Protein backbone atom coordinates (compact mmCIF):
# COMPACT_ATOMS: atom_id res chain seq x y z
CA UNK A 1 0.00 0.00 0.00
CA UNK A 2 1.41 3.39 -0.98
CA UNK A 3 1.98 5.99 1.69
CA UNK A 4 -0.48 8.85 1.68
CA UNK A 5 1.77 11.13 3.73
CA UNK A 6 2.79 14.25 1.85
CA UNK A 7 6.44 14.53 0.89
CA UNK A 8 7.92 17.49 2.69
CA UNK A 9 10.60 19.53 1.01
CA UNK A 10 11.51 21.12 4.35
CA UNK A 11 13.91 18.38 5.44
CA UNK A 12 17.45 19.48 6.08
CA UNK A 13 19.76 18.40 3.29
CA UNK A 14 23.55 18.63 3.23
CA UNK A 15 25.94 17.09 0.75
CA UNK A 16 29.43 17.58 -0.60
CA UNK A 17 29.22 18.35 -4.30
CA UNK A 18 32.89 18.93 -5.13
CA UNK A 19 36.28 19.19 -3.40
CA UNK A 20 39.22 20.77 -5.23
CA UNK A 21 42.39 22.84 -4.96
CA UNK A 22 41.57 26.29 -6.32
CA UNK A 23 44.99 27.90 -5.96
CA UNK A 24 48.46 26.59 -5.17
CA UNK A 25 51.82 28.30 -5.01
CA UNK A 26 55.26 27.15 -3.88
CA UNK A 27 58.48 29.17 -3.88
CA UNK A 28 61.94 28.31 -2.63
CA UNK A 29 63.89 31.50 -3.34
CA UNK A 30 67.13 30.42 -1.66
CA UNK A 31 67.45 26.92 -3.13
CA UNK A 32 69.78 25.12 -3.53
CA UNK A 33 71.89 26.94 -0.90
CA UNK A 34 69.20 26.57 1.78
CA UNK A 35 69.72 22.78 1.65
CA UNK A 36 73.36 23.10 2.78
CA UNK A 37 72.39 24.48 6.21
CA UNK A 38 71.18 22.53 9.26
CA UNK A 39 67.36 22.41 9.20
CA UNK A 40 66.03 24.40 12.20
CA UNK A 41 63.17 26.37 10.67
CA UNK A 42 60.84 28.95 12.10
CA UNK A 43 57.34 28.84 10.69
CA UNK A 44 54.77 31.55 10.14
CA UNK A 45 51.39 29.90 9.47
CA UNK A 46 48.18 31.74 8.60
CA UNK A 47 44.78 30.14 7.96
CA UNK A 48 41.76 31.93 6.53
CA UNK A 49 38.34 30.65 5.59
CA UNK A 50 35.78 32.18 3.30
CA UNK A 51 32.21 31.39 2.26
CA UNK A 52 30.43 32.48 -0.91
CA UNK A 53 26.87 31.82 -1.97
CA UNK A 54 26.73 29.98 -5.28
CA UNK A 55 23.72 29.37 -7.54
CA UNK A 56 20.71 27.49 -6.18
CA UNK A 57 21.33 25.90 -2.77
CA UNK A 58 25.10 25.72 -3.21
CA UNK A 59 27.84 27.33 -1.14
CA UNK A 60 31.55 27.59 -1.88
CA UNK A 61 33.64 27.29 1.27
CA UNK A 62 37.40 27.71 1.12
CA UNK A 63 40.35 27.49 3.47
CA UNK A 64 43.65 29.14 2.55
CA UNK A 65 46.90 28.23 4.28
CA UNK A 66 49.88 30.54 3.86
CA UNK A 67 53.14 29.24 5.28
CA UNK A 68 56.53 30.94 5.34
CA UNK A 69 59.46 28.83 6.53
CA UNK A 70 62.73 30.54 7.41
CA UNK A 71 65.99 28.84 8.21
CA UNK A 72 68.81 30.84 9.79
CA UNK A 73 67.00 34.04 8.82
CA UNK A 74 66.62 33.15 5.15
CA UNK A 75 63.39 32.15 3.45
CA UNK A 76 63.42 28.41 2.87
CA UNK A 77 59.99 28.27 1.26
CA UNK A 78 56.68 30.05 0.86
CA UNK A 79 53.59 27.99 0.20
CA UNK A 80 49.98 29.03 -0.27
CA UNK A 81 47.15 26.59 -0.87
CA UNK A 82 43.42 27.25 -1.19
CA UNK A 83 41.27 24.14 -0.73
CA UNK A 84 37.63 24.53 -1.74
CA UNK A 85 34.44 22.60 -1.22
CA UNK A 86 31.11 23.13 -2.90
CA UNK A 87 28.34 22.12 -0.53
CA UNK A 88 24.62 21.72 -1.17
CA UNK A 89 22.70 23.07 1.81
CA UNK A 90 18.92 23.14 1.92
CA UNK A 91 16.25 23.84 4.56
CA UNK A 92 18.61 24.70 7.41
CA UNK A 93 17.38 27.44 9.74
CA UNK A 94 19.36 30.68 9.53
CA UNK A 95 20.70 30.11 13.06
CA UNK A 96 22.37 26.85 11.93
CA UNK A 97 23.84 28.19 8.67
CA UNK A 98 26.68 30.12 10.32
CA UNK A 99 28.10 27.19 12.30
CA UNK A 100 27.54 24.83 9.36
CA UNK A 101 29.39 26.99 6.83
CA UNK A 102 31.86 28.62 9.23
CA UNK A 103 32.89 25.58 11.27
CA UNK A 104 31.65 22.24 9.95
CA UNK A 105 32.56 22.79 6.28
CA UNK A 106 36.11 24.07 7.03
CA UNK A 107 36.55 20.99 9.27
CA UNK A 108 35.64 18.80 6.29
CA UNK A 109 38.14 20.63 4.06
CA UNK A 110 41.08 20.78 6.48
CA UNK A 111 42.42 17.21 6.05
CA UNK A 112 42.58 17.75 2.28
CA UNK A 113 44.39 21.06 2.77
CA UNK A 114 46.87 19.44 5.18
CA UNK A 115 47.63 16.69 2.67
CA UNK A 116 48.25 19.12 -0.22
CA UNK A 117 50.53 21.32 1.92
CA UNK A 118 52.58 18.35 3.09
CA UNK A 119 52.89 16.95 -0.42
CA UNK A 120 53.96 20.20 -2.09
CA UNK A 121 56.53 20.98 0.63
CA UNK A 122 57.97 17.47 0.33
CA UNK A 123 58.13 17.75 -3.46
CA UNK A 124 60.01 21.02 -2.93
CA UNK A 125 62.77 19.02 -1.23
CA UNK A 126 61.90 19.81 2.39
CA UNK A 127 60.67 17.65 5.28
CA UNK A 128 56.87 17.29 5.32
CA UNK A 129 54.99 20.25 6.77
CA UNK A 130 52.28 18.75 8.96
CA UNK A 131 49.64 21.28 9.95
CA UNK A 132 48.35 20.74 13.47
CA UNK A 133 44.63 20.05 13.92
CA UNK A 134 42.43 23.14 14.12
CA UNK A 135 39.35 23.56 16.30
CA UNK A 136 37.09 25.34 13.81
CA UNK A 137 34.21 25.30 16.32
CA UNK A 138 36.23 27.45 18.74
CA UNK A 139 37.49 29.73 15.97
CA UNK A 140 33.97 30.25 14.65
CA UNK A 141 32.63 30.98 18.14
CA UNK A 142 35.45 33.47 18.78
CA UNK A 143 34.92 35.23 15.44
CA UNK A 144 31.14 35.29 15.95
CA UNK A 145 31.55 36.79 19.45
CA UNK A 146 33.89 39.49 18.13
CA UNK A 147 31.47 40.40 15.33
CA UNK A 148 28.57 40.64 17.74
CA UNK A 149 30.59 42.70 20.18
CA UNK A 150 29.54 40.26 22.86
CA UNK A 151 33.02 39.51 24.13
CA UNK A 152 33.14 40.24 27.85
CA UNK A 153 36.13 41.26 29.88
CA UNK A 154 36.14 40.12 33.53
Residue frames as a rotation matrix with the C-alpha (Angstrom) as fourth column:
UNK 1
0.584 0.812 0.000 0.00
0.812 -0.584 0.000 0.00
0.000 0.000 -1.000 0.00
UNK 2
-0.198 -0.652 0.732 1.41
0.619 -0.662 -0.423 3.39
0.760 0.369 0.535 -0.98
UNK 3
-0.512 -0.071 -0.856 1.98
0.795 -0.417 -0.441 5.99
-0.325 -0.906 0.270 1.69
UNK 4
0.357 0.718 0.597 -0.48
0.826 -0.542 0.158 8.85
0.437 0.437 -0.786 1.68
UNK 5
0.420 -0.272 -0.866 1.77
0.591 -0.641 0.489 11.13
-0.688 -0.717 -0.109 3.73
UNK 6
0.996 -0.056 0.075 2.79
0.019 -0.664 -0.747 14.25
0.092 0.745 -0.660 1.85
UNK 7
0.221 -0.975 0.013 6.44
0.949 0.211 -0.235 14.53
0.226 0.065 0.972 0.89
UNK 8
0.884 0.051 -0.464 7.92
0.241 -0.901 0.361 17.49
-0.400 -0.431 -0.809 2.69
UNK 9
0.488 -0.737 0.468 10.60
0.562 -0.145 -0.814 19.53
0.668 0.660 0.344 1.01
UNK 10
0.662 -0.179 0.728 11.51
-0.513 -0.817 0.265 21.12
0.547 -0.549 -0.632 4.35
UNK 11
0.904 -0.412 -0.112 13.91
0.393 0.701 0.594 18.38
-0.167 -0.581 0.796 5.44
UNK 12
0.497 -0.820 -0.285 17.45
-0.608 -0.563 0.559 19.48
-0.619 -0.105 -0.778 6.08
UNK 13
0.909 -0.288 0.301 19.76
0.415 0.695 -0.588 18.40
-0.040 0.659 0.751 3.29
UNK 14
0.508 -0.835 -0.209 23.55
-0.692 -0.541 0.479 18.63
-0.513 -0.099 -0.853 3.23
UNK 15
0.791 -0.332 0.514 25.94
0.478 0.860 -0.181 17.09
-0.382 0.389 0.839 0.75
UNK 16
-0.098 -0.900 -0.425 29.43
-0.142 -0.411 0.901 17.58
-0.985 0.148 -0.087 -0.60
UNK 17
0.885 0.460 -0.067 29.22
-0.091 0.029 -0.995 18.35
-0.456 0.887 0.068 -4.30
UNK 18
0.690 -0.708 0.149 32.89
0.303 0.096 -0.948 18.93
0.657 0.699 0.280 -5.13
UNK 19
0.749 -0.605 -0.269 36.28
0.128 -0.267 0.955 19.19
-0.650 -0.750 -0.123 -3.40
UNK 20
0.632 -0.557 0.540 39.22
0.692 0.092 -0.716 20.77
0.349 0.826 0.443 -5.23
UNK 21
-0.153 -0.753 -0.640 42.39
0.736 -0.519 0.435 22.84
-0.660 -0.404 0.633 -4.96
UNK 22
0.824 0.550 0.137 41.57
0.518 -0.631 -0.578 26.29
-0.231 0.547 -0.805 -6.32
UNK 23
0.742 -0.638 0.205 44.99
-0.441 -0.696 -0.567 27.90
0.504 0.330 -0.798 -5.96
UNK 24
0.823 -0.560 -0.092 48.46
0.477 0.595 0.647 26.59
-0.307 -0.577 0.757 -5.17
UNK 25
0.722 -0.652 0.230 51.82
-0.331 -0.618 -0.713 28.30
0.607 0.439 -0.662 -5.01
UNK 26
0.802 -0.573 -0.169 55.26
0.483 0.456 0.747 27.15
-0.351 -0.681 0.643 -3.88
UNK 27
0.720 -0.651 0.241 58.48
-0.271 -0.583 -0.766 29.17
0.639 0.486 -0.596 -3.88
UNK 28
0.727 -0.623 -0.290 61.94
0.598 0.366 0.713 28.31
-0.338 -0.691 0.639 -2.63
UNK 29
0.974 -0.210 0.086 63.89
-0.126 -0.816 -0.564 31.50
0.189 0.538 -0.821 -3.34
UNK 30
0.353 -0.900 0.257 67.13
-0.919 -0.282 0.274 30.42
-0.174 -0.333 -0.927 -1.66
UNK 31
0.686 -0.136 0.715 67.45
0.132 0.989 0.061 26.92
-0.716 0.053 0.696 -3.13
UNK 32
0.529 0.011 -0.848 69.78
0.179 0.976 0.124 25.12
0.829 -0.217 0.515 -3.53
UNK 33
-0.431 -0.831 0.353 71.89
-0.186 -0.300 -0.935 26.94
0.883 -0.469 -0.025 -0.90
UNK 34
0.093 0.559 0.824 69.20
-0.947 -0.206 0.247 26.57
0.307 -0.803 0.511 1.78
UNK 35
0.886 0.276 -0.372 69.72
-0.221 0.958 0.183 22.78
0.406 -0.080 0.910 1.65
UNK 36
0.058 -0.957 -0.285 73.36
0.247 0.290 -0.925 23.10
0.967 -0.016 0.253 2.78
UNK 37
-0.512 -0.186 0.839 72.39
-0.650 -0.554 -0.520 24.48
0.562 -0.811 0.162 6.21
UNK 38
-0.948 0.233 -0.215 71.18
0.317 0.731 -0.605 22.53
0.016 -0.641 -0.767 9.26
UNK 39
-0.381 0.895 0.232 67.36
0.170 -0.178 0.969 22.41
0.909 0.408 -0.084 9.20
UNK 40
-0.599 0.256 -0.758 66.03
0.769 -0.078 -0.634 24.40
-0.222 -0.963 -0.150 12.20
UNK 41
-0.577 0.367 0.730 63.17
0.440 -0.614 0.656 26.37
0.689 0.699 0.192 10.67
UNK 42
-0.747 0.562 -0.355 60.84
0.071 -0.464 -0.883 28.95
-0.661 -0.685 0.307 12.10
UNK 43
-0.639 0.608 0.471 57.34
0.734 0.301 0.608 28.84
0.228 0.735 -0.639 10.69
UNK 44
-0.772 0.554 -0.311 54.77
-0.384 -0.797 -0.466 31.55
-0.506 -0.241 0.828 10.14
UNK 45
-0.824 0.536 0.181 51.39
0.552 0.691 0.468 29.90
0.126 0.485 -0.865 9.47
UNK 46
-0.705 0.674 -0.221 48.18
-0.546 -0.714 -0.439 31.74
-0.453 -0.189 0.871 8.60
UNK 47
-0.760 0.575 0.301 44.78
0.646 0.716 0.264 30.14
-0.064 0.395 -0.916 7.96
UNK 48
-0.710 0.622 -0.331 41.76
-0.564 -0.783 -0.262 31.93
-0.422 0.001 0.907 6.53
UNK 49
-0.624 0.587 0.516 38.34
0.686 0.728 0.001 30.65
-0.375 0.354 -0.857 5.59
UNK 50
-0.786 0.388 -0.481 35.78
-0.524 -0.831 0.185 32.18
-0.328 0.397 0.857 3.30
UNK 51
-0.433 0.729 0.530 32.21
0.607 0.671 -0.427 31.39
-0.667 0.137 -0.732 2.26
UNK 52
-0.822 0.242 -0.516 30.43
-0.511 -0.713 0.479 32.48
-0.252 0.658 0.710 -0.91
UNK 53
0.124 0.925 0.359 26.87
-0.184 0.377 -0.908 31.82
-0.975 0.046 0.217 -1.97
UNK 54
-0.942 -0.334 -0.015 26.73
-0.102 0.246 0.964 29.98
-0.318 0.910 -0.266 -5.28
UNK 55
-0.504 0.802 -0.320 23.72
-0.713 -0.177 0.678 29.37
0.487 0.570 0.662 -7.54
UNK 56
0.194 0.752 -0.629 20.71
-0.092 0.653 0.752 27.49
0.977 -0.088 0.196 -6.18
UNK 57
0.955 0.188 0.228 21.33
-0.246 0.080 0.966 25.90
0.163 -0.979 0.123 -2.77
UNK 58
0.519 -0.837 -0.172 25.10
0.727 0.538 -0.426 25.72
0.449 0.096 0.888 -3.21
UNK 59
0.940 -0.341 0.021 27.84
-0.292 -0.770 0.567 27.33
-0.178 -0.539 -0.823 -1.14
UNK 60
0.460 -0.878 -0.131 31.55
0.272 0.280 -0.921 27.59
0.845 0.388 0.368 -1.88
UNK 61
0.961 -0.244 0.134 33.64
-0.194 -0.244 0.950 27.29
-0.199 -0.939 -0.281 1.27
UNK 62
0.537 -0.838 -0.095 37.40
0.150 0.205 -0.967 27.71
0.830 0.505 0.236 1.12
UNK 63
0.862 -0.463 -0.205 40.35
0.166 -0.124 0.978 27.49
-0.479 -0.878 -0.030 3.47
UNK 64
0.691 -0.708 0.147 43.65
-0.048 -0.247 -0.968 29.14
0.722 0.661 -0.205 2.55
UNK 65
0.763 -0.581 -0.283 46.90
0.469 0.196 0.861 28.23
-0.444 -0.790 0.422 4.28
UNK 66
0.722 -0.641 0.260 49.88
-0.189 -0.544 -0.817 30.54
0.665 0.541 -0.515 3.86
UNK 67
0.868 -0.478 -0.131 53.14
0.358 0.422 0.833 29.24
-0.343 -0.770 0.538 5.28
UNK 68
0.632 -0.766 0.114 56.53
-0.454 -0.485 -0.747 30.94
0.628 0.421 -0.654 5.34
UNK 69
0.873 -0.440 -0.210 59.46
0.471 0.650 0.596 28.83
-0.126 -0.620 0.775 6.53
UNK 70
0.651 -0.732 0.203 62.73
-0.583 -0.653 -0.484 30.54
0.486 0.196 -0.852 7.41
UNK 71
0.800 -0.520 -0.300 65.99
0.596 0.744 0.300 28.84
0.067 -0.419 0.905 8.21
UNK 72
-0.151 -0.887 -0.437 68.81
0.900 -0.306 0.309 30.84
-0.408 -0.347 0.845 9.79
UNK 73
-0.192 0.166 -0.967 67.00
0.087 -0.979 -0.186 34.04
-0.978 -0.120 0.173 8.82
UNK 74
-0.824 -0.104 -0.557 66.62
-0.526 -0.226 0.820 33.15
-0.211 0.969 0.131 5.15
UNK 75
0.231 0.972 -0.043 63.39
-0.879 0.189 -0.438 32.15
-0.417 0.139 0.898 3.45
UNK 76
-0.710 -0.374 0.597 63.42
-0.167 0.913 0.373 28.41
-0.684 0.166 -0.710 2.87
UNK 77
-0.790 0.499 0.355 59.99
0.546 0.310 0.778 28.27
0.278 0.809 -0.518 1.26
UNK 78
-0.660 0.738 -0.141 56.68
-0.586 -0.623 -0.518 30.05
-0.470 -0.260 0.843 0.86
UNK 79
-0.894 0.445 0.048 53.59
0.391 0.726 0.565 27.99
0.216 0.524 -0.824 0.20
UNK 80
-0.596 0.801 -0.060 49.98
-0.635 -0.515 -0.576 29.03
-0.492 -0.305 0.815 -0.27
UNK 81
-0.927 0.371 -0.063 47.15
0.275 0.783 0.558 26.59
0.256 0.499 -0.828 -0.87
UNK 82
-0.500 0.857 0.124 43.42
-0.831 -0.434 -0.347 27.25
-0.243 -0.277 0.930 -1.19
UNK 83
-0.959 0.284 0.004 41.27
0.281 0.949 0.142 24.14
0.037 0.137 -0.990 -0.73
UNK 84
-0.618 0.784 -0.061 37.63
-0.786 -0.615 0.062 24.53
0.011 0.086 0.996 -1.74
UNK 85
-0.831 0.507 0.230 34.44
0.469 0.860 -0.202 22.60
-0.300 -0.060 -0.952 -1.22
UNK 86
-0.655 0.756 0.001 31.11
-0.594 -0.515 0.619 23.13
0.468 0.405 0.786 -2.90
UNK 87
-0.941 0.337 -0.028 28.34
0.246 0.625 -0.741 22.12
-0.232 -0.704 -0.671 -0.53
UNK 88
-0.413 0.897 0.157 24.62
0.030 -0.159 0.987 21.72
0.910 0.412 0.039 -1.17
UNK 89
-0.940 0.138 -0.313 22.70
0.308 -0.055 -0.950 23.07
-0.148 -0.989 0.009 1.81
UNK 90
-0.522 0.832 0.187 18.92
-0.128 -0.293 0.947 23.14
0.843 0.471 0.259 1.92
UNK 91
0.398 0.914 -0.075 16.25
0.043 0.063 0.997 23.84
0.916 -0.400 -0.014 4.56
UNK 92
-0.316 -0.517 -0.795 18.61
0.889 0.132 -0.439 24.70
0.332 -0.846 0.418 7.41
UNK 93
0.782 0.562 -0.270 17.38
0.623 -0.719 0.308 27.44
-0.021 -0.409 -0.912 9.74
UNK 94
0.645 -0.521 0.558 19.36
-0.084 -0.775 -0.627 30.68
0.759 0.358 -0.544 9.53
UNK 95
0.669 -0.360 0.650 20.70
-0.738 -0.223 0.636 30.11
-0.084 -0.906 -0.415 13.06
UNK 96
0.624 -0.414 0.663 22.37
0.128 0.891 0.435 26.85
-0.771 -0.186 0.609 11.93
UNK 97
0.920 -0.236 0.312 23.84
0.319 -0.010 -0.948 28.19
0.227 0.972 0.066 8.67
UNK 98
0.621 -0.715 0.321 26.68
-0.716 -0.684 -0.139 30.12
0.319 -0.144 -0.937 10.32
UNK 99
0.170 -0.575 0.800 28.10
-0.700 0.501 0.509 27.19
-0.694 -0.646 -0.317 12.30
UNK 100
0.697 0.136 0.704 27.54
0.287 0.847 -0.448 24.83
-0.657 0.514 0.551 9.36
UNK 101
0.856 -0.322 0.404 29.39
0.345 -0.225 -0.911 26.99
0.384 0.920 -0.082 6.83
UNK 102
0.558 -0.639 0.529 31.86
-0.619 -0.745 -0.247 28.62
0.552 -0.189 -0.812 9.23
UNK 103
0.013 -0.542 0.841 32.89
-0.926 0.311 0.215 25.58
-0.378 -0.781 -0.497 11.27
UNK 104
0.438 0.227 0.870 31.65
-0.112 0.974 -0.197 22.24
-0.892 -0.011 0.452 9.95
UNK 105
0.993 -0.013 0.117 32.56
0.117 0.141 -0.983 22.79
-0.003 0.990 0.141 6.28
UNK 106
0.408 -0.910 0.065 36.11
-0.811 -0.395 -0.432 24.07
0.419 0.123 -0.900 7.03
UNK 107
0.034 -0.356 0.934 36.55
-0.750 0.608 0.259 20.99
-0.660 -0.709 -0.247 9.27
UNK 108
0.772 0.284 0.570 35.64
0.148 0.790 -0.594 18.80
-0.619 0.543 0.568 6.29
UNK 109
0.927 -0.374 0.023 38.14
-0.096 -0.296 -0.950 20.63
0.362 0.879 -0.311 4.06
UNK 110
0.587 -0.740 0.329 41.08
-0.789 -0.433 0.436 20.78
-0.180 -0.516 -0.838 6.48
UNK 111
0.343 -0.520 0.782 42.42
0.008 0.834 0.552 17.21
-0.939 -0.183 0.290 6.05
UNK 112
0.698 -0.064 0.713 42.58
0.709 0.195 -0.677 17.75
-0.096 0.979 0.182 2.28
UNK 113
0.870 -0.384 0.310 44.39
-0.299 -0.910 -0.287 21.06
0.392 0.157 -0.906 2.77
UNK 114
0.520 -0.685 0.510 46.87
-0.610 0.121 0.783 19.44
-0.598 -0.719 -0.355 5.18
UNK 115
0.458 -0.309 0.834 47.63
0.476 0.877 0.063 16.69
-0.751 0.368 0.549 2.67
UNK 116
0.808 -0.123 0.577 48.25
0.510 -0.346 -0.788 19.12
0.296 0.930 -0.217 -0.22
UNK 117
0.779 -0.545 0.312 50.53
-0.609 -0.775 0.166 21.32
0.151 -0.320 -0.935 1.92
UNK 118
0.417 -0.637 0.649 52.58
-0.338 0.554 0.761 18.35
-0.844 -0.536 0.016 3.09
UNK 119
0.541 -0.152 0.827 52.89
0.671 0.671 -0.315 16.95
-0.507 0.725 0.465 -0.42
UNK 120
0.861 -0.197 0.469 53.96
0.253 -0.634 -0.730 20.20
0.441 0.747 -0.497 -2.09
UNK 121
0.663 -0.660 0.354 56.53
-0.739 -0.499 0.453 20.98
-0.122 -0.562 -0.818 0.63
UNK 122
0.361 -0.505 0.784 57.97
-0.016 0.837 0.547 17.47
-0.932 -0.210 0.294 0.33
UNK 123
0.638 -0.084 0.765 58.13
0.753 0.276 -0.598 17.75
-0.161 0.958 0.239 -3.46
UNK 124
0.886 -0.336 0.319 60.01
-0.223 -0.913 -0.341 21.02
0.406 0.231 -0.884 -2.93
UNK 125
0.099 -0.917 -0.385 62.77
0.114 0.395 -0.912 19.02
0.989 0.046 0.143 -1.23
UNK 126
-0.473 -0.213 0.855 61.90
-0.726 -0.455 -0.515 19.81
0.499 -0.864 0.060 2.39
UNK 127
-0.972 0.208 -0.109 60.67
0.231 0.773 -0.591 17.65
-0.039 -0.599 -0.800 5.28
UNK 128
-0.271 0.949 0.163 56.87
0.705 0.080 0.705 17.29
0.656 0.305 -0.690 5.32
UNK 129
-0.892 0.150 0.426 54.99
-0.347 -0.831 -0.434 20.25
0.289 -0.535 0.794 6.77
UNK 130
-0.483 0.737 -0.472 52.28
0.688 0.653 0.316 18.75
0.541 -0.173 -0.823 8.96
UNK 131
-0.449 0.428 0.784 49.64
-0.440 -0.870 0.223 21.28
0.778 -0.245 0.579 9.95
UNK 132
-0.992 0.125 -0.012 48.35
0.062 0.404 -0.913 20.74
-0.109 -0.906 -0.408 13.47
UNK 133
-0.316 0.947 0.061 44.63
0.902 0.280 0.328 20.05
0.293 0.158 -0.943 13.92
UNK 134
-0.926 0.113 0.361 42.43
-0.142 -0.988 -0.055 23.14
0.351 -0.102 0.931 14.12
UNK 135
-0.545 0.792 -0.275 39.35
0.724 0.278 -0.632 23.56
-0.424 -0.543 -0.725 16.30
UNK 136
-0.814 0.246 0.526 37.09
0.282 -0.625 0.728 25.34
0.508 0.741 0.439 13.81
UNK 137
0.259 0.918 -0.302 34.21
0.770 -0.008 0.638 25.30
0.583 -0.398 -0.709 16.32
UNK 138
0.209 -0.255 -0.944 36.23
0.828 -0.467 0.310 27.45
-0.520 -0.847 0.113 18.74
UNK 139
-0.829 -0.559 0.016 37.49
0.467 -0.675 0.571 29.73
-0.308 0.481 0.821 15.97
UNK 140
-0.440 0.755 0.486 33.97
0.478 -0.261 0.839 30.25
0.760 0.602 -0.246 14.65
UNK 141
0.469 0.638 -0.610 32.63
0.849 -0.136 0.510 30.98
0.242 -0.758 -0.606 18.14
UNK 142
-0.181 -0.635 -0.751 35.45
0.727 -0.601 0.333 33.47
-0.662 -0.486 0.570 18.78
UNK 143
-0.930 -0.159 0.331 34.92
0.358 -0.589 0.724 35.23
0.080 0.792 0.605 15.44
UNK 144
-0.115 0.979 0.168 31.14
0.614 -0.063 0.787 35.29
0.781 0.194 -0.594 15.95
UNK 145
0.389 0.208 -0.897 31.55
0.903 -0.280 0.327 36.79
-0.183 -0.937 -0.297 19.45
UNK 146
-0.584 -0.685 -0.435 33.89
0.548 -0.729 0.411 39.49
-0.599 0.002 0.801 18.13
UNK 147
-0.809 0.328 0.489 31.47
0.356 -0.388 0.850 40.40
0.468 0.861 0.197 15.33
UNK 148
0.226 0.964 -0.137 28.57
0.668 -0.051 0.742 40.64
0.709 -0.259 -0.656 17.74
UNK 149
-0.248 -0.396 0.884 30.59
-0.362 -0.809 -0.463 42.70
0.899 -0.434 0.057 20.18
UNK 150
0.742 0.661 0.116 29.54
-0.382 0.274 0.882 40.26
0.551 -0.699 0.456 22.86
UNK 151
0.027 -0.805 -0.592 33.02
0.518 0.518 -0.681 39.51
0.855 -0.288 0.431 24.13
UNK 152
0.916 0.329 0.229 33.14
-0.041 -0.491 0.870 40.24
0.398 -0.807 -0.436 27.85
UNK 153
-0.228 -0.973 0.041 36.13
-0.056 -0.029 -0.998 41.26
0.972 -0.230 -0.048 29.88
UNK 154
0.651 0.428 -0.627 36.14
0.547 0.308 0.778 40.12
0.526 -0.850 -0.034 33.53
